């Protein structure tokens, strides 16, 4: 079984957000948990127990949270990527230290709940797979930035190129690195790393397009969190598919709650408010009397005034993003 995962928790420049003034991108909330934790939870569900998390100089909060709050039956090590390093160089250093296959993914790449387990099982059922990529039939992200994997047959990737509507599978960040691909990363010269982009898709693209062998495991959909609106899409999937709705604050009897909803501890809700469906209220926010909140994410320290109607929006203290 695959027992090691490398998780890139460095904020990707392609991830556009107005919500990161007080937290790193990997710490943006997904129903009570940071994005990076949601990704690692999926891997843990697939049996992975050892993690290497790549953080940047601005991601200290990621390490602090995982050390203090994540599960006791997993081992987490951290690799600091300095500002003068590329992701390729960092992965090369990790590859030179780990001579066994590992999962490679980013903090903001999602598919269905059990896909990581399926990917690991498929890898273990095959022999001598250099690189096993995941490809989605549809992308749920609002971003136009994506790539696709062109298939030569049902499982083999022949080329990766910019995505065009209706063509092939959309490449996602999650892969399993077999020994040949680990050797490829380890052998890249330090100077060559600067030629590669700072995202996993570009690394996969260059490897395949230079003649590297890769297989693909399909999934019905993928969701790359590239902008704030994608957090609402992820929220809907977590509430529907994982049924992760909880009411963890005391709610006045006159408040109407329309499931699915998650309300964190230490949330204040005024009389006669209406909450839901598809709402997440983060710990520390306040909803005024008679307010209506639908399909929304209300972040810490936000006060929704009495009588206000918030719909299809993410609300932070410094920004309101309508979708």
C-alpha positions as CSV (number, residue, x, y, z in Angstrom):
1,X,0.0,0.0,0.0
2,X,1.1,3.6,-0.6
3,X,2.1,5.0,2.7
4,X,3.7,8.3,1.9
5,X,2.3,11.5,0.4
6,X,4.0,14.8,-0.5
7,X,1.5,17.7,-0.2
8,X,2.4,21.1,-1.7
9,X,1.0,23.7,0.7
10,X,2.7,26.7,-0.9
11,X,0.3,29.4,-2.2
12,X,0.1,29.1,-6.0
13,X,0.0,32.4,-7.9
14,X,-2.8,30.9,-10.0
15,X,-5.0,30.7,-6.9
16,X,-6.5,34.2,-6.9
17,X,-8.0,35.2,-3.5
18,X,-9.2,38.2,-1.6
19,X,-9.4,36.2,1.6
20,X,-5.7,35.6,2.3
21,X,-4.9,38.9,4.2
22,X,-5.0,37.0,7.5
23,X,-4.2,33.4,6.5
24,X,-2.2,31.5,3.9
25,X,-4.1,30.1,0.9
26,X,-3.7,26.5,2.2
27,X,-5.5,27.6,5.4
28,X,-8.7,28.9,3.7
29,X,-11.7,27.2,5.3
30,X,-13.6,24.2,4.0
31,X,-16.3,23.5,6.5
32,X,-14.4,23.9,9.7
33,X,-11.1,22.6,8.3
34,X,-8.3,24.3,6.3
35,X,-8.1,23.2,2.6
36,X,-4.8,21.4,3.2
37,X,-6.4,19.3,6.0
38,X,-9.3,18.4,3.8
39,X,-6.9,17.0,1.2
40,X,-4.9,15.2,3.8
41,X,-8.0,13.7,5.3
42,X,-8.8,12.1,1.9
43,X,-5.4,10.6,1.7
44,X,-5.6,9.3,5.3
45,X,-8.9,7.7,4.3
46,X,-6.9,5.9,1.6
47,X,-4.4,4.5,4.2
48,X,-1.6,7.0,3.8
49,X,0.1,7.6,7.2
50,X,3.3,9.5,6.5
51,X,3.3,13.0,5.0
52,X,5.8,15.5,3.8
53,X,4.2,18.9,3.6
54,X,6.0,21.6,1.5
55,X,5.5,25.1,3.0
56,X,6.9,28.5,2.0
57,X,8.3,31.2,4.1
58,X,4.8,32.7,4.6
59,X,3.1,29.3,5.5
60,X,4.1,28.9,9.1
61,X,0.5,28.8,10.1
62,X,0.1,25.5,8.1
63,X,2.8,23.8,10.2
64,X,1.5,25.2,13.4
65,X,-2.1,24.0,12.7
66,X,-1.0,20.5,11.6
67,X,1.3,20.1,14.6
68,X,-1.4,21.2,17.1
69,X,-4.7,19.8,15.6
70,X,-4.2,17.0,13.1
71,X,-4.6,13.3,13.9
72,X,-2.2,11.5,16.2
73,X,-1.8,8.3,14.1
74,X,-0.1,10.1,11.2
75,X,3.5,11.4,10.9
76,X,4.0,14.8,9.3
77,X,7.3,16.3,8.3
78,X,7.8,19.7,6.8
79,X,10.1,20.9,4.1
80,X,10.6,24.7,3.8
81,X,10.9,26.0,0.2
82,X,12.8,29.3,0.2
83,X,11.9,32.1,-2.1
84,X,14.9,31.4,-4.3
85,X,13.9,27.8,-4.9
86,X,11.5,26.3,-7.5
87,X,9.0,23.6,-6.8
88,X,11.0,21.3,-9.1
89,X,14.1,21.8,-7.0
90,X,12.2,21.1,-3.8
91,X,10.7,17.9,-5.2
92,X,14.1,16.8,-6.4
93,X,15.5,17.1,-2.9
94,X,12.5,15.1,-1.5
95,X,12.9,12.5,-4.3
96,X,16.6,11.9,-3.4
97,X,15.5,11.1,0.1
98,X,12.6,8.7,-0.6
99,X,13.2,5.6,-2.7
100,X,9.6,4.4,-2.6
101,X,6.4,5.5,-4.5
102,X,4.5,8.3,-3.0
103,X,1.3,10.3,-3.6
104,X,2.0,13.9,-4.9
105,X,-0.7,16.5,-4.7
106,X,-1.4,20.1,-3.9
107,X,-3.5,21.7,-1.0
108,X,-6.2,22.8,-3.4
109,X,-7.0,19.9,-5.7
110,X,-10.2,17.9,-5.0
111,X,-12.1,15.0,-6.5
112,X,-14.7,12.7,-5.0
113,X,-14.2,11.5,-1.4
114,X,-12.9,8.1,-2.2
115,X,-10.8,8.9,-5.3
116,X,-7.4,9.0,-3.4
117,X,-8.1,5.5,-2.1
118,X,-9.0,4.3,-5.6
119,X,-5.9,5.9,-7.1
120,X,-3.7,4.1,-4.6
121,X,-5.4,0.7,-5.2
122,X,-5.1,1.1,-8.9
123,X,-1.4,1.8,-8.6
124,X,-0.8,-1.2,-6.4
125,X,-2.7,-3.5,-8.9
126,X,-0.3,-2.6,-11.7
127,X,3.5,-3.1,-12.0
128,X,6.3,-0.8,-12.9
129,X,4.1,2.3,-13.3
130,X,6.4,5.4,-13.7
131,X,3.7,8.0,-13.0
132,X,0.0,7.6,-12.4
133,X,-2.0,10.7,-13.2
134,X,-5.6,11.5,-12.4
135,X,-7.8,12.9,-15.1
136,X,-11.3,14.3,-14.7
137,X,-14.2,14.2,-17.2
138,X,-15.3,17.6,-16.0
139,X,-13.9,20.5,-14.1
140,X,-16.1,22.3,-11.5
141,X,-13.7,25.2,-11.0
142,X,-14.6,28.7,-12.1
143,X,-11.1,29.2,-13.3
144,X,-10.2,29.0,-17.0
145,X,-6.7,27.9,-16.2
146,X,-6.5,24.1,-16.7
147,X,-4.7,21.5,-18.7
148,X,-5.7,18.2,-20.3
149,X,-4.2,14.7,-20.8
150,X,-4.5,13.4,-24.3
151,X,-4.8,9.6,-24.2
152,X,-3.3,7.2,-26.7
153,X,-5.5,4.4,-25.4
154,X,-7.7,3.8,-22.4
155,X,-4.9,4.2,-19.8
156,X,-1.7,5.7,-21.4
157,X,-1.1,9.4,-21.7
158,X,0.6,10.5,-24.9
159,X,0.7,14.2,-24.5
160,X,-0.4,17.0,-22.1
161,X,-1.4,20.4,-23.6
162,X,-3.6,23.4,-22.8
163,X,-7.2,22.3,-22.3
164,X,-9.7,22.8,-25.1
165,X,-13.5,22.3,-24.6
166,X,-14.5,18.7,-25.3
167,X,-11.0,17.3,-25.5
168,X,-9.7,14.4,-23.4
169,X,-9.4,14.3,-19.6
170,X,-8.6,17.4,-17.5
171,X,-5.4,16.9,-15.7
172,X,-5.6,17.2,-11.9
173,X,-2.8,17.8,-9.4
174,X,-3.0,14.4,-7.7
175,X,-0.7,11.7,-8.9
176,X,1.3,8.7,-7.7
177,X,5.0,8.9,-8.4
178,X,6.6,5.5,-9.2
179,X,10.3,4.9,-9.0
180,X,11.1,5.9,-12.6
181,X,9.4,9.3,-12.1
182,X,11.1,9.7,-8.6
183,X,14.4,9.0,-10.4
184,X,13.5,11.6,-13.0
185,X,12.9,14.3,-10.3
186,X,16.0,13.3,-8.4
187,X,18.2,13.5,-11.5
188,X,17.1,17.0,-12.6
189,X,20.0,19.4,-12.2
190,X,19.5,22.2,-9.9
191,X,19.8,24.8,-12.6
192,X,17.2,23.0,-14.8
193,X,14.6,23.5,-12.1
194,X,14.3,27.1,-12.9
195,X,13.0,26.3,-16.3
196,X,9.9,24.6,-14.9
197,X,6.8,26.4,-13.7
198,X,5.8,26.4,-10.0
199,X,2.8,24.1,-10.4
200,X,2.5,20.3,-10.6
201,X,0.6,20.4,-13.9
202,X,3.6,22.0,-15.6
203,X,6.0,19.4,-14.1
204,X,3.8,16.5,-15.3
205,X,3.5,18.2,-18.7
206,X,7.2,18.5,-19.3
207,X,7.9,14.9,-18.2
208,X,5.2,13.4,-20.5
209,X,6.0,15.7,-23.5
210,X,9.7,14.8,-23.2
211,X,8.8,11.1,-23.7
212,X,8.1,10.0,-20.1
213,X,5.7,7.2,-19.6
214,X,2.5,7.9,-17.6
215,X,-0.8,6.2,-17.0
216,X,-4.1,7.8,-16.1
217,X,-7.0,6.9,-13.7
218,X,-10.2,8.7,-14.6
219,X,-12.6,10.5,-12.1
220,X,-15.9,12.0,-13.0
221,X,-15.0,15.5,-11.8
222,X,-12.3,17.6,-10.3
223,X,-12.3,20.9,-8.4
224,X,-9.2,23.0,-8.4
225,X,-9.6,25.8,-5.9
226,X,-8.2,28.6,-8.1
227,X,-10.4,31.5,-6.9
228,X,-12.8,32.3,-4.0
229,X,-16.0,31.2,-5.8
230,X,-14.5,27.7,-5.9
231,X,-14.8,27.5,-2.1
232,X,-18.6,27.7,-2.4
233,X,-18.5,24.8,-4.9
234,X,-16.4,22.7,-2.6
235,X,-18.7,23.6,0.3
236,X,-21.7,22.3,-1.5
237,X,-19.9,19.0,-2.3
238,X,-18.8,18.6,1.3
239,X,-22.3,19.2,2.6
240,X,-24.0,16.9,0.0
241,X,-21.5,14.1,-0.4
242,X,-19.8,13.9,3.0
243,X,-22.9,15.1,4.9
244,X,-20.6,17.3,7.0
245,X,-23.3,19.6,8.3
246,X,-23.2,20.3,12.0
247,X,-24.8,22.8,14.4
248,X,-22.1,23.4,17.0
249,X,-23.4,26.7,18.5
250,X,-26.5,27.4,20.6
251,X,-29.3,28.6,18.3
252,X,-32.4,30.6,19.5
253,X,-35.6,28.7,18.9
254,X,-36.9,31.3,16.5
255,X,-34.0,30.8,14.1
256,X,-35.0,28.8,11.0
257,X,-32.2,26.4,9.8
258,X,-32.6,24.9,6.3
259,X,-30.2,22.0,5.8
260,X,-27.5,21.4,4.8
261,X,-25.7,23.8,7.0
262,X,-22.5,23.9,9.2
263,X,-22.3,26.3,12.1
264,X,-19.1,26.4,14.0
265,X,-18.8,26.9,17.8
266,X,-18.8,30.5,19.1
267,X,-21.2,31.8,16.4
268,X,-23.8,34.3,17.5
269,X,-27.2,34.2,15.7
270,X,-30.0,36.7,16.4
271,X,-33.7,36.0,16.8
272,X,-35.8,35.1,13.7
273,X,-32.8,34.7,11.4
274,X,-32.9,32.2,8.5
275,X,-29.8,30.1,7.8
276,X,-29.5,27.8,4.8
277,X,-29.4,25.9,2.6
278,X,-25.7,25.5,1.8
279,X,-24.3,27.8,4.5
280,X,-21.1,27.7,6.5
281,X,-20.7,30.1,9.5
282,X,-17.1,30.1,10.7
283,X,-16.3,30.4,14.4
284,X,-16.4,34.0,15.6
285,X,-18.9,35.4,13.1
286,X,-22.3,37.0,14.1
287,X,-25.6,37.0,12.3
288,X,-28.0,39.8,13.1
289,X,-31.7,39.5,14.0
290,X,-33.9,38.7,11.1
291,X,-31.0,38.2,8.7
292,X,-31.3,35.7,5.9
293,X,-28.2,33.8,4.7
294,X,-28.3,31.4,1.8
295,X,-25.6,29.6,-0.2
296,X,-22.9,31.6,1.6
297,X,-19.7,31.4,3.5
298,X,-19.4,33.8,6.4
299,X,-15.9,34.1,7.8
300,X,-14.5,34.7,11.3
301,X,-15.1,38.2,12.8
302,X,-17.8,39.1,10.2
303,X,-21.0,40.7,11.4
304,X,-24.1,40.3,9.2
305,X,-26.3,43.3,10.2
306,X,-29.9,42.7,11.3
307,X,-32.4,42.3,8.4
308,X,-29.6,41.8,5.8
309,X,-30.1,39.2,3.0
310,X,-26.8,37.5,2.0
311,X,-27.0,35.1,-0.9
312,X,-24.4,33.4,-3.2
313,X,-21.5,35.2,-1.5
314,X,-18.4,34.8,0.6
315,X,-18.1,37.5,3.3
316,X,-14.9,38.4,5.0
317,X,-14.1,41.5,7.1
318,X,-12.3,43.1,4.2
319,X,-14.2,41.8,1.2
320,X,-17.5,40.4,0.0
321,X,-17.3,38.2,-3.0
322,X,-20.6,37.6,-4.9
323,X,-20.9,34.6,-7.3
